[in-house]
């Protein structure tokens, strides 16, 4: 390593380093010579000159040894130019990270090392903060006690938490990506509440499916909820409070839905018990007044042990409340007898609206269910689900029994899950962009493999067009000489000689043929260029209605030079409708299948390309089939053929991404690929895509 002379003023050789904002140390073979102000201010420490650097008490852990080794390399001229990263103790006892790089300098006759540092503390702090946030997010999602799942905009399950696994008995690995989430809850297909909320049908068909119990959530006007019994849930019947809300992106577009499942079986049992006790009490009052006291004791025991808050009220004042209610609102065990219900509401207007809604339902003899924001004794708030029943009047004043369940955790979990889903949505968007770039790269690779054949196909017609132009030029020169002879009044003998030289009779016979041949050659070149443009589709990257038969023709024309020396191509196209799709990406799938078929044939083979229409799971679609009589695939190859980077071709002849990307493209279209292959017989691929395209991919085809 070259030694640079140290720039210095005459008075102080280290003045320039001291003025630098970069943390800097200077040492010689004996030890520390100098530490600049920037480093001392960052550490809050002084550096005694003459102290060996490795012997300073600044270094965290094995930092002194690491520095000593680095200095030895620096003196020998072998130091890594990237420097050495060290952690130093500050005066406050906290460690601070630096990266030092050494360079030898000559100070007069002395030779020193200048260690220039870079403060890494902010970078390390940011990295540690991001790691902590990532771990916290993972814990929240995995340890959330509220069962919940998320559907993406295509109706596929994108999140199924551990609590949902415990409730349904269905593991997350079986549900992720599934489009039939109903199987975890019902025996027969039916839309979930999340499905209806996401596609906006809840107003039209929600009541028909879930009955009058379906209503909007009081906490979020976009959310809907109902309560129902699920007889086969997790192998046992359970009552669930189901709430579903749409998930929207920053532009307000619905991109999915979240559904939370609150097990309210205990509360329903409590409701049934309340009804049973009320009926028993009424019967016993009429028939056995003497046993009234015993019944009251039973009711007290039930209320004391019920897992939900139970309250009786008359005339807007609480007359009775159980232990759970006291704990829920932070009240003393002796209260709140005689307290007004108004104190649990944040404003008089909220209380008045709540009473008006409750009285309207109870007046008709129905139960009343409502979700409301209430105030605790310490001023904090709770989201509470209230269920009310009207009992017999006492002294002419009706009495109302209330069942109260704390829903604060559920609401908090819903908000957190919405935020988590948005973060996951952004990550998925980045993955989709990366996949599109990979698809474009694979398309360019395919064009590169076909480039030689395309050049040959273009060169042949251009060759005979050029040859015809030479002949036509010769004919034209002869005819021009004859015409000029006529114009100049040449003698008849001279005109006869010029006519014979121009061979007019032969030219009149041959010239139309040359023109026809040239037109045919240029038409072939034009067709190749149009097929190349149709295959690449660089100007058509959006969803659109496309003719797959025409796309297959363009693809086969592009690959014909690859095919014609190995196999004959048989087209068996059916009459198919236009398909809403990404045409350029489907052309890439067809190219991969056709070229793979050609490469599986050694010589004199046959490739059959068929198209037709067919429904799959009640959805109208179009299928494209590519069949060859090549070498076929073993069962092991068939199991792995769609894996990324798996290939059976020699090195340099395949990336292993063609069929993997084809599989992804078809999945993006909500289609599927079927494979049937027998070694020594041949292979058949069938691609099926829906006519109307996938949900959320633009206008559906009618």
C-alpha positions in Angstrom: 0.0 0.0 0.0 1.5 3.4 -1.0 2.3 5.9 1.7 0.9 9.3 1.0 2.4 12.5 2.4 0.2 13.9 5.1 -1.2 17.4 4.2 -0.6 19.6 7.3 0.0 23.1 8.4 3.4 23.8 9.8 2.2 24.3 13.4 0.0 21.2 14.0 0.2 18.1 11.8 -3.2 16.9 12.8 -5.2 20.2 12.7 -6.9 19.2 9.4 -8.0 15.8 10.9 -9.3 17.6 14.0 -11.5 19.8 11.8 -13.0 16.8 10.0 -16.5 15.8 10.8 -15.6 12.1 10.3 -14.5 10.2 13.5 -10.7 9.8 13.1 -7.8 8.0 15.0 -4.1 8.3 14.2 -1.6 5.7 15.5 2.0 4.7 15.0 3.8 1.5 15.9 3.8 2.4 19.6 0.2 3.4 20.0 -2.3 6.1 19.8 -1.1 9.5 18.5 -4.3 11.4 18.1 -8.2 11.2 18.3 -10.1 14.0 16.6 -12.9 16.1 18.2 -15.7 14.4 16.2 -14.8 11.0 17.7 -14.4 12.3 21.2 -17.7 14.1 21.1 -19.5 11.0 19.9 -18.0 8.9 22.7 -17.8 11.6 25.4 -14.3 10.4 26.2 -10.7 11.5 26.0 -7.9 9.4 24.3 -4.5 9.4 26.1 -1.7 9.7 23.6 0.8 6.9 23.6 -1.8 4.2 24.6 -1.8 1.1 22.3 -5.1 1.1 20.5 -5.8 -2.5 21.3 -5.2 -1.8 25.0 -7.8 1.0 25.3 -10.8 0.2 27.3 -13.1 1.5 24.5 -13.7 -1.7 22.7 -16.8 -3.9 23.2 -16.2 -7.7 23.4 -13.3 -8.9 21.2 -13.0 -5.5 19.4 -9.4 -4.9 20.7 -8.2 -8.1 19.2 -10.0 -7.5 15.9 -8.5 -4.0 15.7 -5.0 -5.3 16.5 -5.3 -7.9 13.6 -6.6 -5.2 11.2 -3.7 -2.8 12.2 -1.2 -5.6 11.6 -2.6 -6.1 8.1 -2.6 -2.3 7.5 1.1 -1.9 8.5 1.8 -4.8 6.1 -0.1 -3.2 3.3 -2.7 -6.1 3.3 -5.7 -4.4 4.9 -9.2 -5.0 3.4 -10.3 -1.7 1.8 -13.8 -2.3 3.2 -12.4 -1.6 6.7 -13.3 -3.2 10.1 -16.5 -2.8 12.1 -16.1 -2.2 15.8 -18.4 -1.3 18.8 -17.0 1.3 21.2 -18.0 2.1 24.8 -19.2 5.7 25.3 -18.8 7.6 28.5 -22.4 6.8 29.3 -21.7 3.1 29.1 -23.7 2.5 25.9 -22.0 0.9 22.9 -21.8 2.7 19.6 -20.9 1.1 16.2 -18.3 2.4 13.9 -16.6 1.2 10.7 -12.9 2.2 10.4 -10.6 2.0 7.4 -6.8 2.5 7.6 -4.5 4.3 5.3 -0.7 4.9 5.9 0.5 8.5 5.9 4.0 10.1 6.2 4.2 12.8 8.8 7.7 14.2 8.4 9.9 11.3 8.8 7.4 9.3 10.8 5.0 6.8 9.3 1.5 6.6 10.8 -1.9 5.0 10.2 -4.9 7.2 9.8 -8.1 5.4 10.7 -11.1 7.2 9.3 -14.4 6.1 10.8 -18.1 6.0 9.9 -20.8 6.2 12.6 -23.1 3.2 12.1 -25.2 3.8 15.1 -28.3 5.1 13.3 -28.2 2.2 10.8 -27.9 -0.4 13.6 -30.7 1.3 15.5 -33.0 1.2 12.5 -32.2 -2.4 11.8 -33.0 -3.4 15.4 -36.2 -1.5 15.4 -37.4 -3.1 12.1 -36.6 -6.5 13.5 -38.5 -5.9 16.7 -41.5 -4.6 14.7 -41.4 -7.7 12.5 -41.3 -10.0 15.5 -44.2 -8.1 17.2 -46.3 -8.3 14.0 -45.8 -12.0 13.8 -46.7 -12.6 17.4 -49.9 -10.5 17.1 -51.1 -12.4 14.1 -50.2 -15.9 15.4 -51.2 -15.4 19.0 -54.4 -13.4 18.5 -57.1 -15.1 20.6 -59.9 -14.0 18.2 -60.6 -16.5 15.4 -60.3 -14.7 12.1 -59.6 -15.2 8.4 -59.1 -13.0 5.4 -60.3 -13.4 1.8 -58.5 -11.7 -1.1 -60.4 -10.0 -4.0 -60.6 -13.4 -5.8 -62.3 -15.1 -2.8 -59.2 -17.0 -1.8 -58.1 -17.5 1.8 -55.0 -15.3 2.4 -55.0 -15.5 6.2 -56.2 -18.2 8.7 -55.0 -17.6 12.2 -54.2 -20.1 14.9 -57.4 -19.3 16.9 -59.4 -20.1 13.7 -57.5 -23.4 13.4 -58.5 -24.3 17.0 -62.1 -23.3 16.5 -62.7 -25.1 13.2 -60.2 -27.9 13.5 -58.9 -27.1 10.0 -55.2 -26.3 9.8 -54.0 -23.1 8.1 -52.0 -25.1 5.5 -55.2 -26.6 4.2 -57.0 -23.3 3.9 -54.3 -20.9 2.5 -55.1 -20.1 -1.1 -58.4 -22.1 -1.0 -61.5 -20.7 -2.7 -63.9 -22.8 -0.8 -63.6 -21.5 2.7 -67.3 -22.6 3.3 -66.1 -26.2 3.8 -64.8 -25.3 7.3 -68.2 -24.3 8.4 -70.9 -25.9 6.2 -71.6 -29.3 4.6 -73.0 -27.8 1.3 -71.7 -24.8 -0.7 -73.0 -21.4 0.4 -71.5 -17.9 0.4 -69.8 -16.7 3.6 -70.7 -13.3 5.1 -67.2 -12.2 3.9 -68.1 -13.2 0.3 -71.2 -11.1 0.4 -69.6 -8.1 2.0 -66.7 -8.2 -0.5 -68.9 -8.4 -3.7 -71.6 -6.0 -2.4 -74.4 -8.5 -2.4 -75.2 -8.5 1.3 -78.1 -6.0 0.9 -79.7 -8.1 -1.8 -79.3 -11.7 -0.6 -78.0 -11.4 3.0 -81.5 -11.6 4.6 -82.5 -14.5 2.5 -79.4 -16.5 3.7 -79.0 -15.4 7.3 -82.4 -14.1 8.2 -83.4 -11.1 10.2 -80.5 -11.5 12.6 -78.2 -10.0 9.9 -77.6 -6.3 10.6 -74.9 -3.6 10.2 -72.3 -3.3 12.8 -72.7 -0.3 15.1 -68.9 0.2 15.2 -68.4 0.3 11.4 -71.2 1.0 8.9 -69.4 -1.0 6.3 -69.3 -4.1 8.4 -72.2 -6.7 8.8 -72.8 -9.2 11.5 -75.1 -12.1 12.5 -75.3 -14.8 15.1 -75.9 -18.4 14.1 -75.5 -22.0 15.2 -72.9 -24.1 13.4 -73.8 -27.8 14.2 -70.7 -29.4 12.7 -68.1 -26.8 13.6 -64.9 -28.5 14.7 -66.7 -31.7 15.4 -69.1 -30.0 17.8 -72.0 -27.6 17.6 -71.2 -23.9 18.5 -72.9 -20.6 18.5 -70.9 -17.9 16.7 -71.1 -14.1 16.5 -69.8 -13.5 12.9 -68.7 -10.1 11.8 -67.3 -9.3 8.3 -65.9 -6.1 7.0 -64.5 -5.1 3.6 -60.8 -4.4 3.1 -60.1 -1.4 0.9 -56.9 0.0 -0.6 -55.9 3.6 -0.4 -58.1 4.4 -3.4 -61.2 2.9 -1.7 -61.4 -0.1 -3.9 -62.5 -3.4 -2.2 -59.5 -5.8 -2.3 -60.8 -8.4 0.2 -62.7 -9.0 3.4 -62.0 -10.0 6.9 -64.3 -12.2 9.0 -64.0 -12.6 12.8 -65.7 -15.4 14.7 -66.6 -14.9 18.3 -67.7 -18.1 20.1 -70.8 -17.0 22.0 -72.0 -20.4 23.0 -71.6 -19.6 26.7 -73.6 -16.5 26.3 -76.3 -18.4 24.4 -76.4 -20.9 27.1 -76.8 -18.1 29.6 -79.6 -16.6 27.5 -81.4 -20.0 27.4 -80.9 -20.3 31.2 -82.3 -16.8 31.7 -85.4 -17.7 29.7 -85.8 -21.0 31.5 -85.4 -19.3 34.9 -87.8 -16.6 33.9 -90.4 -19.2 32.8 -89.9 -21.2 36.0 -90.2 -18.1 38.1 -93.5 -17.0 36.5 -95.0 -20.5 36.8 -93.8 -20.8 40.4 -95.2 -17.4 41.4 -98.7 -18.4 40.1 -98.6 -22.0 41.5 -96.1 -22.1 44.4 -95.6 -18.7 46.0 -93.9 -20.5 48.9 -91.1 -21.6 46.7 -90.3 -18.1 45.3 -87.3 -17.6 47.7 -85.6 -20.8 46.5 -86.0 -19.7 42.9 -84.4 -16.4 43.7 -81.4 -18.2 45.2 -81.0 -20.2 42.0 -81.1 -17.1 39.9 -78.6 -15.4 42.1 -76.2 -18.4 41.8 -76.6 -18.3 38.0 -76.0 -14.6 37.8 -73.0 -14.8 40.1 -71.3 -17.5 37.9 -72.4 -16.4 34.4 -69.5 -15.5 32.1 -71.4 -12.4 30.7 -72.7 -9.3 32.4 -76.3 -9.6 33.5 -78.3 -6.5 34.5 -81.9 -5.8 35.4 -83.3 -2.3 35.0 -86.5 -0.4 35.5 -87.3 3.1 34.5 -83.8 3.8 33.3 -82.1 2.7 36.6 -80.2 -0.4 37.4 -81.9 -2.6 40.0 -79.7 -5.7 39.9 -76.3 -6.7 38.4 -74.0 -9.7 38.6 -70.3 -9.9 39.5 -69.2 -10.0 35.8 -70.9 -6.7 35.2 -69.1 -5.1 38.1 -65.7 -6.3 36.9 -66.5 -5.3 33.3 -67.1 -1.7 34.3 -64.8 -1.4 37.3 -67.5 -0.9 39.9 -67.5 -1.9 43.5 -69.2 -5.1 44.4 -71.8 -3.2 46.5 -73.1 -1.1 43.6 -74.5 -0.2 41.2 -78.0 -0.7 42.6 -80.1 2.4 41.9 -77.6 3.9 39.5 -78.9 5.5 36.4 -78.0 3.9 33.1 -77.2 7.3 31.7 -73.8 7.3 33.5 -72.5 4.5 31.3 -72.9 6.6 28.1 -70.5 9.3 26.9 -73.3 11.8 25.9 -76.9 12.4 26.5 -77.6 12.2 22.8 -76.1 8.7 22.6 -78.2 7.5 25.5 -81.3 9.0 24.0 -80.7 7.3 20.6 -80.0 4.0 22.3 -83.2 4.1 24.4 -85.3 5.0 21.3 -84.0 2.0 19.4 -84.3 -0.4 22.3 -87.9 0.6 23.2 -89.0 0.2 19.5 -87.9 -3.4 19.5 -89.0 -4.4 23.0 -92.4 -2.8 22.5 -93.2 -5.5 19.9 -92.2 -8.3 22.2 -88.9 -9.0 20.4 -85.5 -9.3 21.9 -83.1 -6.4 21.3 -79.5 -6.8 20.2 -77.2 -3.9 19.8 -73.5 -3.0 19.9 -72.7 0.1 21.8 -69.7 2.2 23.1 -70.0 2.5 26.9 -67.9 4.2 29.6 -66.3 2.5 32.6 -66.0 3.9 36.1 -62.5 5.1 35.4 -63.5 6.9 32.2 -62.1 4.3 29.8 -64.3 2.8 27.1 -65.7 -0.6 26.1 -67.4 -1.9 23.0 -70.2 -4.0 24.4 -72.8 -6.2 22.8 -76.2 -5.7 24.5 -79.1 -8.2 24.4 -82.3 -7.2 26.1 -85.5 -9.0 27.1 -88.6 -7.5 28.5 -90.0 -9.2 31.7 -93.2 -8.6 33.6 -93.9 -5.2 35.1 -93.4 -4.5 38.7 -95.7 -1.9 40.2 -96.7 -1.0 36.6 -93.1 -0.3 35.5 -91.7 -2.8 33.0 -88.4 -4.5 33.9 -85.7 -5.3 31.3 -83.0 -7.9 31.6 -79.8 -7.2 29.8 -77.0 -9.5 28.8 -73.7 -7.7 28.2 -70.6 -9.1 26.4 -67.3 -7.2 26.1 -66.4 -6.9 22.4 -63.5 -4.5 22.8 -60.8 -7.2 22.0 -62.7 -8.2 18.9 -62.9 -4.6 17.6 -59.2 -4.0 18.4 -58.2 -7.3 16.7 -60.2 -6.3 13.6 -58.4 -3.0 13.2 -55.0 -4.6 13.7 -55.9 -7.3 11.1 -56.9 -4.7 8.6 -53.6 -3.0 9.0 -51.7 -6.3 8.7 -53.6 -7.2 5.6 -52.7 -4.0 3.9 -49.0 -4.6 4.6 -49.3 -8.1 3.2 -51.2 -6.8 0.2 -48.3 -4.4 -0.6 -45.8 -7.3 -0.4 -47.9 -9.4 -2.7 -48.1 -6.5 -5.2 -44.3 -6.4 -5.2 -44.1 -10.1 -5.8 -46.6 -9.8 -8.7 -44.5 -7.1 -10.3 -41.4 -9.3 -10.0 -43.2 -12.2 -11.6 -44.3 -10.0 -14.6 -40.7 -9.0 -15.1 -39.7 -12.7 -15.1 -42.4 -13.5 -17.6 -41.2 -10.8 -20.0 -37.6 -12.1 -19.6 -38.7 -15.6 -20.5 -40.6 -14.3 -23.6 -37.4 -12.5 -24.7 -35.5 -15.7 -24.2 -38.0 -17.6 -26.4 -37.6 -15.0 -29.1 -33.8 -15.3 -28.8 -34.0 -19.1 -29.3 -36.2 -18.6 -32.4 -34.2 -15.7 -33.9 -32.0 -17.9 -36.2 -35.1 -19.6 -37.7 -37.0 -16.3 -38.1 -33.9 -14.8 -39.9 -33.9 -17.8 -42.3 -37.6 -17.6 -42.9 -37.3 -13.9 -43.8 -34.1 -14.3 -45.8 -35.5 -16.9 -48.3 -38.4 -14.7 -49.7 -36.2 -11.6 -49.6 -33.6 -13.6 -51.7 -35.8 -14.4 -54.6 -37.3 -10.8 -54.4 -33.8 -9.4 -54.9 -33.1 -11.9 -57.7 -36.4 -10.8 -59.4 -35.4 -7.2 -59.1 -32.2 -7.9 -61.0 -34.1 -9.5 -63.8 -36.7 -6.7 -63.9 -33.9 -4.1 -64.0 -32.4 -5.8 -67.1 -35.9 -6.0 -68.8 -36.5 -2.3 -68.0 -33.2 -1.2 -69.5 -34.0 -3.1 -72.8 -37.5 -1.6 -73.0 -36.2 1.9 -72.2 -33.7 1.6 -75.2 -36.5 0.5 -77.5 -38.8 3.4 -76.4 -36.0 5.9 -76.9 -35.3 4.5 -80.4 -39.0 5.2 -81.3 -38.8 8.7 -79.8 -35.6 9.5 -81.9 -37.1 8.1 -85.2 -34.6 5.3 -85.6 -34.6 3.4 -88.8 -36.8 0.3 -89.0 -33.7 -2.0 -89.0 -32.4 -0.4 -85.8 -35.8 -0.7 -84.1 -36.0 -4.3 -85.1 -32.5 -4.9 -83.6 -33.5 -3.1 -80.3 -36.7 -5.1 -80.1 -34.8 -8.3 -80.6 -32.2 -7.3 -78.0 -34.9 -6.4 -75.5 -36.6 -9.8 -76.2 -40.0 -8.1 -75.8 -42.1 -11.2 -76.3 -40.3 -13.0 -73.5 -40.4 -10.0 -71.2 -44.2 -9.6 -71.6 -44.5 -13.2 -70.7 -42.0 -13.3 -67.7 -42.6 -9.9 -66.1 -46.1 -10.6 -64.6 -44.7 -13.8 -63.1 -41.7 -11.9 -61.6 -44.1 -9.4 -60.1 -46.4 -12.1 -58.7 -43.4 -13.9 -57.1 -42.1 -10.7 -55.6 -45.6 -9.9 -54.1 -45.8 -13.4 -52.7 -42.3 -13.1 -51.1 -43.0 -9.7 -49.5 -46.4 -11.0 -48.2 -44.6 -13.8 -46.5 -42.1 -11.4 -44.8 -45.0 -9.2 -43.8 -46.8 -12.2 -42.3 -43.8 -13.2 -40.3 -43.4 -9.6 -38.9 -47.1 -9.5 -37.9 -46.9 -12.9 -36.2 -43.8 -11.7 -34.3 -45.7 -8.5 -33.2 -48.8 -10.6 -32.2 -46.6 -13.0 -30.2 -44.7 -10.3 -28.3 -47.8 -8.1 -27.6 -45.6 -5.4 -26.3 -48.4 -2.8 -26.8 -51.2 -5.0 -25.3 -50.3 -5.8 -21.6 -53.8 -5.2 -20.2 -56.7 -7.6 -19.9 -58.7 -7.8 -23.2 -60.9 -10.0 -25.3 -58.6 -12.2 -27.5 -59.0 -14.9 -30.2 -56.9 -17.8 -28.9 -57.1 -19.6 -32.3 -55.4 -16.6 -33.9 -52.9 -16.4 -31.1 -52.0 -20.1 -31.7 -51.6 -19.5 -35.4 -49.1 -16.6 -34.7 -47.3 -18.8 -32.2 -47.0 -21.7 -34.6 -45.8 -19.5 -37.4 -43.1 -18.1 -35.0 -41.9 -21.6 -34.1 -42.3 -23.2 -37.6 -38.6 -23.2 -38.3 -38.1 -25.1 -35.0 -40.9 -27.5 -35.9 -40.8 -28.3 -39.6 -37.6 -30.3 -39.6 -38.8 -32.6 -36.8 -42.6 -32.9 -37.0 -45.7 -32.0 -38.9 -48.2 -29.9 -37.2 -51.9 -30.8 -37.3 -54.4 -28.1 -36.4 -57.8 -29.2 -35.0 -59.3 -25.9 -34.0 -62.9 -25.7 -32.7 -65.2 -22.8 -32.7 -64.4 -20.9 -29.5 -65.5 -17.5 -28.2 -63.1 -14.7 -27.5 -61.5 -15.0 -24.1 -60.9 -12.1 -21.6 -57.2 -12.6 -20.9 -53.6 -11.4 -21.0 -53.1 -12.4 -24.6 -49.3 -11.9 -24.7 -48.8 -14.1 -21.6 -51.1 -16.9 -23.0 -49.1 -16.8 -26.3 -46.0 -17.4 -24.1 -47.6 -20.4 -22.6 -48.5 -21.8 -26.0 -45.0 -21.2 -27.3 -43.5 -23.1 -24.3 -45.8 -26.1 -24.9 -45.2 -26.2 -28.7 -41.4 -25.8 -28.4 -41.2 -28.4 -25.6 -43.2 -30.8 -27.8 -40.8 -30.3 -30.7 -37.8 -30.8 -28.5 -39.3 -34.1 -27.3 -39.4 -35.5 -30.8 -36.2 -36.8 -32.4 -37.5 -36.8 -36.1 -40.6 -37.4 -38.2 -43.0 -36.8 -35.4 -46.4 -35.2 -35.2 -47.8 -32.4 -33.0 -51.5 -32.0 -32.8 -53.0 -28.6 -31.6 -56.6 -28.7 -30.6 -59.1 -26.1 -29.2 -62.6 -26.4 -27.8 -65.1 -25.2 -25.2 -65.9 -26.8 -21.9 -67.2 -25.8 -18.4 -65.3 -26.4 -15.2 -67.1 -26.3 -11.8 -70.0 -24.5 -13.6 -67.8 -21.9 -15.2 -67.7 -21.6 -19.0 -64.2 -21.9 -20.4 -62.0 -22.6 -23.4 -59.3 -25.3 -23.6 -56.2 -25.6 -25.7 -54.5 -28.9 -26.1 -50.9 -29.7 -27.4 -50.1 -33.4 -28.0 -46.9 -34.9 -29.4 -45.7 -38.5 -30.0 -42.2 -37.8 -28.6 -40.3 -39.6 -25.9 -42.8 -38.9 -23.1 -42.1 -38.4 -19.4 -41.5 -40.7 -16.5 -43.7 -40.4 -13.4 -40.9 -38.7 -11.5 -40.5 -36.0 -14.2 -44.2 -35.5 -14.3 -44.3 -34.8 -10.5 -41.6 -32.1 -10.8 -42.2 -30.7 -14.3 -43.9 -27.5 -12.9 -41.2 -26.8 -10.3 -39.1 -23.6 -10.9 -35.6 -24.3 -12.4 -36.4 -28.0 -13.0 -35.3 -29.2 -16.5 -34.3 -32.4 -18.2 -32.6 -30.5 -21.1 -28.8 -30.3 -21.5 -27.1 -27.3 -19.9 -27.6 -24.2 -22.0 -30.8 -25.4 -23.7 -33.3 -24.6 -21.0 -33.8 -22.4 -17.9 -36.3 -24.6 -16.1 -38.7 -21.7 -15.9 -40.9 -22.2 -18.9 -43.5 -24.6 -17.5 -43.3 -23.0 -14.0 -44.1 -19.6 -15.4 -46.8 -21.1 -17.6 -48.4 -22.7 -14.5 -48.3 -19.2 -12.8 -49.8 -17.5 -15.8 -52.7 -20.0 -16.0 -53.3 -19.7 -12.2 -53.4 -15.9 -12.7 -56.3 -16.5 -15.2 -57.9 -18.8 -12.6 -57.5 -21.7 -15.0 -55.6 -25.0 -14.8 -53.2 -27.2 -16.7 -53.6 -31.0 -17.2 -50.7 -33.3 -18.0 -50.9 -36.8 -19.5 -47.7 -38.5 -20.5 -46.4 -42.0 -21.2 -42.7 -42.8 -21.8 -42.1 -43.9 -25.4 -45.7 -42.9 -26.4 -45.9 -39.1 -26.1 -47.2 -36.2 -24.0 -50.5 -34.2 -23.9 -50.9 -30.8 -22.2 -54.4 -29.3 -21.8 -54.8 -25.7 -20.7 -58.2 -24.5 -19.5 -59.1 -20.8 -18.9 -62.5 -19.1 -18.1 -64.1 -17.2 -21.0 -65.0 -14.2 -18.7 -61.5 -14.1 -17.2 -60.7 -14.1 -13.4 -62.7 -12.1 -11.0 -61.4 -8.6 -10.6 -59.6 -8.6 -14.1 -61.7 -5.9 -15.7 -65.0 -6.1 -17.4 -66.6 -9.6 -17.4 -67.5 -11.0 -20.9 -71.3 -11.2 -21.6 
